[in-house]
Amino acid sequence: MADPREEHPTITEIAADWADRADELSPPERRELSDWLARSPEHARAFATMRRLLCDPALFDAAQSAIPAAPGADTPDAPPLTAMRPARPAP
């Protein structure tokens, strides 16, 4: 039996997905996001919250300190998480 949460994602889950992909959307996807945001103030609030969270350097710092060092993680092929931080959006 399928998990009902997978069949009906929450607004927060949808917003997190859009926020995670926002910098890589195609023009049709940007229109789809725009339409979704316009449907409800709750959508816009959830999306804004997710973007703030995803762009917060503290999130990456916390993730880096929570992940145990893997063997070989200090090699040049494995940059630290801080090197993978997304650019902060312009104010």
C-alpha positions in Angstrom: 0.0 0.0 0.0 1.4 3.4 -0.9 2.2 6.0 1.7 -0.6 8.6 1.6 2.0 11.3 2.3 3.7 10.4 -1.0 0.5 10.7 -2.9 -0.5 14.0 -1.3 2.6 16.1 -0.4 2.1 18.9 2.1 2.5 22.5 1.1 5.8 22.5 3.0 7.1 19.6 1.0 6.1 21.2 -2.3 7.6 24.5 -1.2 10.8 22.7 -0.2 11.0 21.0 -3.6 10.5 24.3 -5.5 13.0 26.1 -3.2 15.6 23.5 -3.7 15.3 23.7 -7.5 14.5 27.4 -7.8 17.9 28.4 -9.3 17.7 25.8 -12.0 14.1 26.1 -13.3 13.3 26.2 -17.0 11.0 29.0 -18.2 7.9 26.6 -18.1 8.8 25.5 -14.6 9.2 29.2 -13.5 5.7 29.8 -14.8 4.4 26.8 -12.9 6.1 28.0 -9.7 4.6 31.5 -10.3 1.1 30.0 -10.7 1.5 27.9 -7.6 2.7 30.9 -5.5 -0.2 33.0 -6.8 -2.8 30.3 -5.7 -2.4 31.0 -2.0 -0.6 33.2 0.5 0.3 30.0 2.3 2.2 28.8 -0.7 4.2 32.0 -0.9 5.0 31.9 2.9 6.1 28.3 2.8 8.3 29.0 -0.3 9.9 32.0 1.3 10.6 30.1 4.5 12.2 27.2 2.6 14.4 29.6 0.5 15.6 31.3 3.7 16.4 28.0 5.3 18.2 26.6 2.3 20.3 29.7 1.9 21.1 30.0 5.6 24.8 29.3 6.1 24.0 28.1 9.7 22.2 25.1 8.1 25.3 24.0 6.2 27.5 24.6 9.3 25.1 22.4 11.4 25.1 19.7 8.7 28.8 19.7 8.5 29.3 19.3 12.2 26.6 16.6 12.4 28.1 14.4 9.7 30.9 12.2 10.9 34.1 12.5 8.9 34.1 9.7 6.3 37.3 8.0 5.4 38.9 10.0 2.6 36.6 13.0 3.2 39.6 15.3 3.5 40.9 14.5 0.0 40.9 17.2 -2.7 38.0 15.3 -4.5 35.7 15.8 -1.5 35.3 19.6 -0.7 33.9 20.5 2.7 30.1 21.3 2.8 31.0 25.0 3.3 32.5 25.0 -0.2 29.2 23.9 -1.6 27.1 26.6 0.0 24.6 28.2 -2.5 25.0 31.9 -3.1 22.9 34.1 -0.9 20.0 35.7 -2.8 20.3 39.4 -3.4 18.2 41.4 -0.8 
